[in-house]
Amino acid sequence: MTDLTAEYVFRVRFRLQPDPDVRIDPETFETLLSWPAAQPGAEDWLFFRDHLWRGAVNDQLPLRELAENALGSVAVEHVAFVELRTSEAYLDALKAAIKNALERQPSPFGNAASADEVIKNYLGSSIHVREPR
């Protein structure tokens, strides 16, 4: 059976907001947040294109909002991309879907000419082929 699994891993810094009468120390915390990656070609599979550039978050606000929704009632202050943790099969399927998309006009990836170029442009070197946790 082919394992087509991957997840985006982010380091998230958030702040607790207790009642005014309550003091906490520390007020801020960091954690790793893992987001399941959509199957290549499926809805939302272009998450990497929409949120990352050169292996970094390209716009904090949308990802902070996504993280706040996922974590519940905490104020997310910062989100940093750590890696795409992927199986070999998922990475192969992702490259195939990117290649397919590059053949369409207009390309969803601007002037990129190959799947490897697209991956480097958006994910940088932050890809780790291993089985997701």
N, C-alpha and C positions, 0 to 999 in steps of 0.2 A: 504494500500500500504506500502510495506517495504522500509524503508529508508536506503539504502546502501551507505551512504556518510561518508567520512572522509577526513581530510586534515592534512598535516604535517605543523607545525608552527615553524618558525625559527626567531630568532632575528638576524638582519643583520646590520652591521656597514659599511657605505660606505662614500667615499670621493668625493666631487665635484672637477672637474678639469676645472676651468674657464680659459679663455684666460690669458696670462701672465700679461697683463696690468690691470686686474681686481682683486680686493681683496674681499674676502668673509669671514664672521665670523659668525658662525663657519664654518669650512671646512668639518667637519665630522658630520654625522647624524646616528641615529639608528631608525630602524623601524621593525615592524613585517611583515614577508612575509609568506603567507599561500599558500601551494602547494596542489592541489587536489591529493588525494591518488588513485592509480589505483584500480580497482575492484580486489578482491582476485582471484588469478589464471590467471588474464589477463596479457598481456604484461606489463612490468615494475612494477608488483606488489611487486617485491622483493627490491624495493627502500630502505626500512628500513634495509635490510640485507647488501646492497651494500654501504650505507652511514652512518650508525649509529652503535655504540657499547656502551652498558650499558647506553643508554639514552644521548649519546654525539656524536657529529660529529667525525667520525673516520679518515677523511682526508679532510682538509680544501679546497685544490685546486679544486677538482671537484665541490664541492658545491658553492664555490665562483664563479666559471665560470658559473654555472647554474643560480645563483642569478644575476650576471652581465647581462646575456642574458635576464633575465626576467625584470630587472629594466631599461634597456636601457644603456645609455652611462655614467655610474658611475663606479668608481673603488671600488669594494667590498673588504674590508679589513678583515672582520671576519664574520663567520656564526656560530651561536649557536643553537642547537636544543632546542625547548621549550616543545613541546608536539605533540602527535598524538591526534587530536580532532576528536572524532568518535561517530557515533551512535552505539547503542547496537547491532543492526542488522549487521552493518559492522564488528564490533569486533567479533561477532559470526562467520561470514563468513570468516574472516581472520584466526581465530583459526582452522576452518575446512580445509581451503586451506593449512595451515601449517601442520596439521595432515596428510593430503593427501601426501604432499611433503616428510614428514618424512618416509613414507612407501616405497618410491623409493630409489634405491641404484644407485649411491651414493647420500646421503642426501645433499641437498643444505645448510643444517644448521650444518654441522660438526657432532659433537658427541651429540648434543642435543637429548633428548629422548621424549620430549613432547612439545606441542604447548605453554604451559605456560612457559617452560624453554626457548624456542626460543624468546618469547616476552620479557621475563626478560633480556636475553642476549643482545638483540638489542635495545629495547625501554626502558629498565629499568623500572622505575615507572612513566614514563612521558606519561601516557595514561589517557585522560580525556574523559569519556563517557558523551557526551552532543551533542546536535545538532550543527554541524558546522555553522559558520556565513556566 
